[in-house]
């Protein structure tokens, strides 16, 4: 990579901040907040929070029905998998141990957050 990888870094930050669909953008914003806080809700409350947030924002599934919990969980899983692929966190040593963001991961997510908030 020329330029120390900066063009790739900027490209990835924009791709994370501006996904193809708006529902993913809403969930991405939530997941980034949880990563900064170090407090992702447990499985069942997380599904409910995501579904409620998407429904409150006006998102609906086919037939105009509210976003179901399973769809909310699937969207969360897609966002987390994408962020996990970027290896933004220190690897966990044990199953129950919460992983912390690396310095680079925190810097990357701050840039994404800045893009999400706009100028």
C-alpha positions in Angstrom: 0.0 0.0 0.0 1.3 3.4 -0.8 0.6 6.3 1.5 0.8 4.1 4.5 -2.6 2.5 3.9 -4.5 5.7 4.3 -6.6 5.4 1.2 -7.7 1.9 2.2 -8.4 3.1 5.8 -10.6 6.0 4.5 -12.4 3.7 2.0 -13.3 1.2 4.8 -14.4 4.0 7.2 -16.8 5.3 4.5 -18.0 1.8 3.6 -18.8 1.2 7.3 -20.4 4.6 7.9 -22.5 4.5 4.7 -23.7 1.0 4.1 -26.0 0.1 1.1 -29.2 0.3 3.1 -30.5 2.6 5.9 -31.5 -0.1 8.3 -27.9 -1.3 8.4 -26.7 2.2 9.0 -29.0 2.5 12.1 -27.8 -0.8 13.5 -24.1 0.2 12.7 -24.6 3.4 14.7 -25.9 1.4 17.7 -23.2 -1.2 17.5 -20.4 1.4 17.4 -22.0 3.1 20.4 -22.0 -0.2 22.3 -18.4 -0.9 21.3 -17.3 2.5 22.7 -19.3 1.9 25.9 -18.0 -1.6 26.3 -21.6 -2.7 27.1 -23.4 -4.5 24.4 -26.8 -5.7 25.8 -27.4 -9.4 26.3 -29.0 -11.4 23.5 -32.7 -11.0 24.1 -32.7 -7.3 25.2 -30.4 -6.5 22.3 -32.8 -8.0 19.8 -35.7 -6.0 21.3 -33.7 -2.7 21.4 -32.7 -3.1 17.7 -36.2 -4.1 16.6 -37.8 -1.2 18.6 -35.3 1.3 17.2 -35.9 0.2 13.6 -39.6 0.2 14.1 -39.5 3.7 15.7 -37.5 4.9 12.7 -40.2 3.7 10.3 -38.6 0.6 9.0 -41.0 -2.3 8.1 -40.7 -5.7 6.6 -42.7 -7.1 3.7 -46.4 -6.4 4.0 -45.8 -3.4 6.2 -45.4 -5.4 9.4 -43.0 -4.3 12.2 -39.4 -5.6 12.2 -39.4 -8.9 14.0 -36.8 -9.9 16.6 -35.2 -12.5 14.3 -34.7 -9.9 11.6 -33.2 -7.5 14.1 -30.8 -10.2 15.3 -29.8 -11.1 11.8 -29.0 -7.5 11.0 -27.0 -7.1 14.2 -25.1 -10.3 13.3 -24.2 -9.0 9.9 -22.9 -5.7 11.3 -20.9 -7.4 14.1 -19.4 -9.9 11.6 -18.3 -7.1 9.3 -16.7 -5.1 12.2 -15.1 -8.3 13.6 -13.5 -8.9 10.3 -11.7 -5.6 10.7 -10.1 -6.9 14.0 -10.8 -3.7 15.9 -10.7 -5.5 19.3 -8.0 -7.2 21.3 -8.5 -10.9 21.0 -10.4 -12.5 24.0 -8.5 -14.8 26.2 -11.4 -16.6 27.7 -15.0 -17.2 26.5 -16.7 -14.8 28.9 -14.0 -12.1 28.9 -15.1 -8.8 27.2 -12.7 -7.7 24.5 -11.5 -4.1 24.5 -11.0 -2.0 21.4 -7.4 -1.7 20.2 -6.0 1.8 19.9 -6.3 1.5 16.1 -9.9 0.1 16.5 -10.9 3.1 18.6 -9.3 5.5 16.2 -11.1 3.8 13.2 -14.5 3.9 15.0 -14.0 7.5 15.9 -13.5 8.3 12.3 -16.6 6.3 11.3 -18.6 8.0 14.1 -17.5 11.4 12.8 -18.7 10.4 9.3 -22.1 9.3 10.8 -22.6 12.6 12.6 -21.7 14.6 9.5 -20.0 18.0 9.3 
